């Protein structure tokens, strides 16, 4: 799937005469933020879960891996990644020569945090002792570079099924870190997986009871949910799709109402790119907005400051980068 492209995407070569940075306040209109970045050779990327203003500031909008690949293709010398930390790390892995920085270094991820590298290494050793064979570790891309480095192959929500199906059945498979995505993979592939007990704090809170109320209020609506949602929510949905699959479906469908079970800012992108449908956000059990609190740490002001200061930087030590890149390359071979 092609990421959204805002104007002025390609001209990211550093300009010698960019001049001194203007005063930081107020943040200008998105096209001026983008122009400022372009003049300084900075490629701005925004995940689809970022607020609309940040999406409008970006040269490209997409999911984490497609953005990282886009940056590598563009041969960007500097990347400002509006997303969470593991996404910026993935961009750094695929563009090792680029300077990578983010609006807020504290923008982490509950799912990535649920799988620490030292715990994974200990569990892999335990499984090897118990099973007499080292399992193949498949890591969903929503994990740290250190966890990627311990993994045999990476996957996205869009290609996870293909990756698992392509693996030989001579070794057990350990799937990390999302237990809901892993459970869905077991259902659709029929393969038995050993699941890490992690979850996304946004998707885990979708409630099947409120979803059913919404469905009753919108008869005929099409329900789409992310595979990071719990099984009862997935089972009550018409389609279980990653963000790229959702976007493709809403673009090819005309005049429908969609009930959407994923992070709330995704609806901004749907309304922009497929305005001919209606979109209703599925609420969570305890929060009506379904916005990711980590993504929300990135603000227009922090982006504007990061573009001026080219900081805070995200780096991946080479001893982690090399094995993590190998796991990413294995994904490209298998998908
Ligand atoms: S939506 Fe979930 S998986 Fe995505 S960054 Fe937020 S906590 Fe992590």
Boltz pocket constraint, residues with backbone or C-beta under 6 A from the ligand:
constraints:
  - pocket:
      binder: B
      contacts: [[A, 49], [A, 84], [A, 108], [A, 109], [A, 110], [A, 111], [A, 112], [A, 142], [A, 200], [A, 201], [A, 202], [A, 203], [A, 263], [A, 292], [A, 293], [A, 294], [A, 295]]
      max_distance: 6.0
